[in-house]
């Protein structure tokens, strides 16, 4: 059996079970398909610069020790901008097959000092690693094009795989009314779901303003927006909800376990994905697996699974008015059309099943 070392700056812990869960899903998938896996990772989210510095120093030392003093057949790295230095040093001494899994933010860095460091120090090394890798994995066709055009990666070495996919056993349609009773929601309400971090690029502001529009117009009848998540802008979120007088229209659940997400998705009539930037967006696929069609930002990555008028609707990214219009459009559909859209969403999600995704990825890596 071939031995694989997973190197990643994100990895889930008991305290942060959703943090980098796709990395663990990929590792588990390889193990289930006959690989012997080991990892050098940063578990959980650092708190403060000193803590982050310590974690990275220990992480790099561990990655170098494992990579240099153990006989691995494959070196599998996630988030190349965070791990390029140890990978490069290991590759100078040993020659394992190198697999790089990019996730979006690791090759497209925005703004300020991070952008400066990336452009002048990391980018040349990243380009060398990507071009020299045996296989480069990307979550969507959009990033396949970026890798080829901006980094000069040979298209034959690029493999599109959806970040580990989704676990069909965990994400499945549950009884809607039972889920609503658990959450204290009215069975007759029109429920708009949102499950994501409360961060600027996730578009929570767009959702809140769209909810305000719906309240003013009454176009979506008796509705409730179910918002699940926390993040660096959670206080701004609460302030905006209060300022717009939406405490009754928005139910916010800040802390939850990953195993509970199917309850939130299944309780929703429609799932809102107002993200401004995404490499794929597994939450949209998770929602579809629970029977909720998606109303998502018109960005390229979401086109991997969102088909306008079939599995949901697109709206103009960053536009609260267009989002509220699309929510109203769905609300006014007949029961039969809503059921058909839900069925289409379920069928689409099946193509992202984690087991079939792992088999395809394992087969590709086995050929190296």
Phi and psi in degrees as a GROMACS rama.xvg file:
@    title "Ramachandran Plot"
@    xaxis  label "Phi"
@    yaxis  label "Psi"
@TYPE xy
-84.5179  141.683  UNK-2
-99.3248  133.556  UNK-3
-123.317  131.605  UNK-4
-103.822  118.556  UNK-5
-89.5045  125.854  UNK-6
-120.188  119.492  UNK-7
-152.391  143.279  UNK-8
-88.0899  -1.54971  UNK-9
-128.509  136.718  UNK-10
-165.022  138.674  UNK-11
-71.4976  154.09  UNK-12
-131.297  175.618  UNK-13
-62.3068  -35.905  UNK-14
-77.9359  -28.6399  UNK-15
-128.532  71.0004  UNK-16
-67.184  -21.1393  UNK-17
-96.7278  -5.06503  UNK-18
-77.0303  107.174  UNK-19
69.8932  28.3425  UNK-20
-60.4442  -30.0238  UNK-21
-65.5727  -27.5893  UNK-22
-67.958  -45.7025  UNK-23
-65.0337  -38.0449  UNK-24
-60.4023  -41.7413  UNK-25
-63.4537  -43.7115  UNK-26
-63.0016  -46.0877  UNK-27
-61.5644  -38.7516  UNK-28
-63.7241  -39.2719  UNK-29
-65.8694  -42.685  UNK-30
-62.3609  -39.0461  UNK-31
-68.7479  -18.8714  UNK-32
-109.467  27.1648  UNK-33
98.1175  -0.382057  UNK-34
-88.4797  149.581  UNK-35
-95.3878  117.645  UNK-36
-110.438  149.032  UNK-37
-141.915  163.262  UNK-38
-146.437  152.451  UNK-39
-124.563  111.725  UNK-40
-143.479  166.247  UNK-41
-103.227  116.53  UNK-42
-89.7097  128.086  UNK-43
79.3452  -177.812  UNK-44
-101.828  126.454  UNK-45
-63.2208  150.327  UNK-46
-118.781  99.2738  UNK-47
92.8056  160.756  UNK-48
-67.8614  -39.6209  UNK-49
-65.2548  -43.7351  UNK-50
-62.4634  -41.691  UNK-51
-64.0782  -42.5418  UNK-52
-61.6433  -44.2323  UNK-53
-62.8979  -46.2452  UNK-54
-61.9495  -42.1315  UNK-55
-68.522  -38.4406  UNK-56
-61.6143  -45.2435  UNK-57
-67.0327  -40.531  UNK-58
-61.8421  -47.3999  UNK-59
-63.1367  -42.1134  UNK-60
-62.8346  -41.9164  UNK-61
-67.0962  -42.7496  UNK-62
-62.7214  -43.658  UNK-63
-64.9476  -43.7366  UNK-64
-61.4177  -48.9876  UNK-65
-66.1102  -42.6254  UNK-66
-69.4928  -33.1502  UNK-67
-89.9111  -29.585  UNK-68
-111.482  11.6932  UNK-69
-129.819  153.651  UNK-70
-98.0852  83.1587  UNK-71
-94.0989  143.438  UNK-72
-80.7361  -32.1005  UNK-73
-135.8  134.234  UNK-74
-107.159  116.265  UNK-75
-115.525  107.577  UNK-76
-107.654  137.595  UNK-77
-110.644  144.199  UNK-78
62.066  72.9422  UNK-79
-59.2964  -33.671  UNK-80
-66.5889  -23.2268  UNK-81
-91.5549  -16.1621  UNK-82
-126.062  7.59931  UNK-83
-62.0387  -35.9902  UNK-84
-64.6897  -55.6307  UNK-85
-62.5625  -35.9283  UNK-86
-62.5409  -43.3781  UNK-87
-63.3078  -43.5299  UNK-88
-66.6239  -39.5748  UNK-89
-63.7547  -42.1523  UNK-90
-66.6242  -25.4549  UNK-91
-67.302  -31.5886  UNK-92
-99.209  -48.2058  UNK-93
-108.809  162.962  UNK-94
-126.933  55.4405  UNK-95
-73.6827  159.11  UNK-96
-63.8628  131.064  UNK-97
-107.443  126.204  UNK-98
-114.778  126.03  UNK-99
-115.635  126.418  UNK-100
-108.852  108.276  UNK-101
-91.3474  153.363  UNK-102
-126.481  2.39529  UNK-103
114.891  -70.7112  UNK-104
-67.2445  -17.2367  UNK-105
-80.2016  -14.2542  UNK-106
-120.089  -12.198  UNK-107
-121.405  90.6878  UNK-108
-100.631  134.237  UNK-109
-111.903  145.029  UNK-110
69.5165  142.292  UNK-111
58.6356  -147.783  UNK-112
-64.4071  -34.5821  UNK-113
-62.3281  -42.5261  UNK-114
-64.636  -39.8182  UNK-115
-63.1444  -48.9322  UNK-116
-61.3123  -43.0375  UNK-117
-62.2711  -49.7059  UNK-118
-65.1722  -40.8572  UNK-119
-97.7857  -19.5851  UNK-120
-118.291  -44.1853  UNK-121
-89.6897  -38.0479  UNK-122
-54.3109  -45.3716  UNK-123
-61.6255  -38.8435  UNK-124
-70.3185  -40.8596  UNK-125
-61.7891  -43.8036  UNK-126
-61.0326  -41.3482  UNK-127
-64.2789  -42.6002  UNK-128
-66.2698  -44.7478  UNK-129
-63.2671  -41.6547  UNK-130
-70.0563  -30.2334  UNK-131
-88.6707  -8.8832  UNK-132
-67.888  151.426  UNK-133
-74.6874  -31.5629  UNK-134
-152.073  135.907  UNK-135
-120.148  122.95  UNK-136
-103.395  134.493  UNK-137
-130.488  146.022  UNK-138
-77.0586  -14.0503  UNK-139
-153.127  164.843  UNK-140
-66.2356  -28.8852  UNK-141
-58.1888  -45.6046  UNK-142
-77.5918  -20.8664  UNK-143
-61.0566  -43.8771  UNK-144
-66.2811  -38.8392  UNK-145
-64.5877  -43.4156  UNK-146
-61.0113  -40.3504  UNK-147
-73.0988  -42.6119  UNK-148
-81.595  -42.0688  UNK-149
-92.6958  -24.3579  UNK-150
-117.094  -3.3111  UNK-151
65.8372  28.23  UNK-152
-78.0612  133.413  UNK-153
-60.0368  123.949  UNK-154
-56.8776  -28.5246  UNK-155
-68.133  -19.7223  UNK-156
-95.0813  -3.27888  UNK-157
-96.4951  130.272  UNK-158
-126.198  124.467  UNK-159
-86.749  120.898  UNK-160
-144.405  130.584  UNK-161
-79.1778  60.5407  UNK-162
48.4409  45.4387  UNK-163
87.0831  -12.6195  UNK-164
70.3553  -163.22  UNK-165
-124.412  147.821  UNK-166
-81.359  108.752  UNK-167
-66.6338  -18.4072  UNK-168
-76.4471  -33.6245  UNK-169
-86.0845  -40.2283  UNK-170
-104.9  97.4498  UNK-171
-148.139  157.905  UNK-172
-69.7716  123.964  UNK-173
-105.235  169.936  UNK-174
-63.1482  117.838  UNK-175
-58.6841  -47.4878  UNK-176
-66.67  -37.3029  UNK-177
-64.9398  -40.9717  UNK-178
-62.9172  -39.7868  UNK-179
-67.8783  -37.7056  UNK-180
-62.7082  -40.7012  UNK-181
-59.9333  -36.3711  UNK-182
-92.6193  -3.09776  UNK-183
75.4199  27.0555  UNK-184
-97.0068  147.867  UNK-185
-70.9638  131.064  UNK-186
-63.2092  -23.4002  UNK-187
-94.3453  -5.99671  UNK-188
-71.9741  152.219  UNK-189
-88.0923  113.775  UNK-190
-104.395  125.314  UNK-191
-104.806  119.766  UNK-192
-101.375  147.26  UNK-193
-145.728  121.023  UNK-194
-128.682  108.756  UNK-195
-175.164  174.23  UNK-196
-71.7302  151.334  UNK-197
-91.9571  80.164  UNK-198
-129.231  158.768  UNK-199
-54.7647  -49.7546  UNK-200
-73.8081  -6.72618  UNK-201
-85.8476  -7.48947  UNK-202
77.4591  22.9768  UNK-203
-60.8913  -32.5121  UNK-204
-61.449  -38.904  UNK-205
-62.6226  -43.0285  UNK-206
-63.1107  -47.1176  UNK-207
-61.2335  -42.7368  UNK-208
-68.295  -34.1654  UNK-209
-66.2625  -39.0676  UNK-210
-62.5629  -39.8992  UNK-211
-61.2949  -41.7677  UNK-212
-61.1237  -44.2404  UNK-213
-64.3509  -35.3851  UNK-214
-65.4139  -41.9093  UNK-215
-67.2139  -41.8515  UNK-216
-86.528  -25.475  UNK-217
68.6503  17.2321  UNK-218
-70.1526  -20.0415  UNK-219
-109.004  20.7615  UNK-220
61.2113  -144.516  UNK-221
-83.1403  104.391  UNK-222
-128.05  164.416  UNK-223
-141.744  134.529  UNK-224
-97.7275  119.396  UNK-225
-98.7994  108.478  UNK-226
-109.158  120.186  UNK-227
-120.235  117.916  UNK-228
151.092  165.212  UNK-229
-141.143  171.691  UNK-230
169.85  -172.444  UNK-231
-67.8331  -18.8831  UNK-232
-109.311  21.7912  UNK-233
-64.4072  -34.6385  UNK-234
-68.8826  -38.4722  UNK-235
-62.7003  -38.9794  UNK-236
-60.1407  -49.2468  UNK-237
-62.8309  -39.7273  UNK-238
-64.1662  -40.2735  UNK-239
-69.3812  -40.8024  UNK-240
-59.5922  -43.3458  UNK-241
-67.4326  -43.6504  UNK-242
-62.4138  -32.7059  UNK-243
-92.1109  0.740371  UNK-244
64.6662  43.0982  UNK-245
-109.443  21.1625  UNK-246
-59.6262  -33.1782  UNK-247
-81.1958  -28.4574  UNK-248
-84.7927  -23.3153  UNK-249
-117.239  122.33  UNK-250
-101.048  118.599  UNK-251
-108.87  123.744  UNK-252
-115.02  111.132  UNK-253
-84.4759  -43.4975  UNK-254
-112.33  128.032  UNK-255
-154.052  161.973  UNK-256
-93.8263  149.461  UNK-257
-59.4076  -34.5372  UNK-258
-66.1548  -14.5852  UNK-259
-90.9464  -7.08695  UNK-260
-61.7159  -34.7037  UNK-261
-59.837  -31.4493  UNK-262
-64.1235  -42.605  UNK-263
-69.0019  -44.8104  UNK-264
-61.6944  -45.4746  UNK-265
-68.7374  -27.263  UNK-266
-74.2466  -16.2546  UNK-267
-89.7035  140.733  UNK-268
-76.6312  -37.1903  UNK-269
-143.733  145.948  UNK-270
-108.151  132.209  UNK-271
-103.596  127.284  UNK-272
-126.362  82.1942  UNK-273
-88.2408  21.5988  UNK-274
-54.5636  145.698  UNK-275
-97.2103  -17.9422  UNK-276
-153.351  128.908  UNK-277
-157.07  146.822  UNK-278
-92.2339  -24.4462  UNK-279
-157.234  -62.4876  UNK-280
92.4513  75.2789  UNK-281
-63.5533  -26.7609  UNK-282
-61.0039  -34.0082  UNK-283
-64.4675  -38.8784  UNK-284
-71.4071  -38.4146  UNK-285
-59.745  -43.3112  UNK-286
-62.2891  -43.7178  UNK-287
-61.1401  -38.2699  UNK-288
-63.9852  -20.8579  UNK-289
-98.8595  10.0632  UNK-290
89.7461  7.36425  UNK-291
-97.7054  116.537  UNK-292
-61.6577  160.8  UNK-293
-116.165  133.886  UNK-294
-106.591  109.125  UNK-295
-126.854  159.952  UNK-296
-58.9905  143.568  UNK-297
-79.184  76.0339  UNK-298
-124.159  155.535  UNK-299
-60.3723  -41.6142  UNK-300
-60.9686  -37.1182  UNK-301
-67.8267  -17.5778  UNK-302
-67.3945  -7.1165  UNK-303
-65.7093  -26.954  UNK-304
-140.03  -16.1428  UNK-305
-94.5329  112.368  UNK-306
-108.896  117.739  UNK-307
-58.6642  124.183  UNK-308
81.8217  -1.87051  UNK-309
-116.726  -57.1478  UNK-310
-106.482  4.32314  UNK-311
157.566  -153.86  UNK-312
-137.595  146.216  UNK-313
-87.8354  151.144  UNK-314
-133.406  158.764  UNK-315
-64.7967  120.557  UNK-316
-53.8413  131.48  UNK-317
83.0404  4.22298  UNK-318
-108.292  103.597  UNK-319
-61.073  -37.1309  UNK-320
-66.5827  -41.1612  UNK-321
-70.1659  -35.3216  UNK-322
-63.0145  -46.7889  UNK-323
-63.3916  -33.8547  UNK-324
-65.3028  -41.3301  UNK-325
-71.872  -34.6001  UNK-326
-63.0618  -43.6531  UNK-327
-63.1322  -40.1397  UNK-328
-59.2105  -44.7229  UNK-329
-66.8349  -43.8325  UNK-330
-55.9319  -35.4929  UNK-331
-86.5462  -3.95008  UNK-332
-64.1969  153.678  UNK-333
-67.6621  160.133  UNK-334
-56.951  -40.6865  UNK-335
-64.8235  -42.62  UNK-336
-67.834  -36.6005  UNK-337
-64.5588  -42.6033  UNK-338
-62.8905  -41.5207  UNK-339
-63.6779  -42.1728  UNK-340
-65.1876  -39.1696  UNK-341
-63.1001  -43.0994  UNK-342
-62.3135  -40.6967  UNK-343
-63.4622  -39.261  UNK-344
-63.5129  -43.4866  UNK-345
-59.9305  -44.4664  UNK-346
-64.5975  -41.1934  UNK-347
-62.697  -42.7613  UNK-348
-62.9664  -28.18  UNK-349
-61.5786  -27.5341  UNK-350
-75.8421  -5.88019  UNK-351
-110.999  17.361  UNK-352
-57.6316  135.058  UNK-353
-62.8914  -34.9116  UNK-354
-68.1117  -45.7862  UNK-355
-69.2762  -34.8002  UNK-356
-62.147  -44.657  UNK-357
-64.3206  -39.1344  UNK-358
-63.4715  -44.549  UNK-359
-64.8436  -42.5591  UNK-360
-66.5053  -43.6714  UNK-361
-62.235  -39.7459  UNK-362
-62.9017  -40.8511  UNK-363
-65.4138  -43.9765  UNK-364
-70.4089  -35.0932  UNK-365
-60.6119  -26.8274  UNK-366
-79.3399  -7.41884  UNK-367
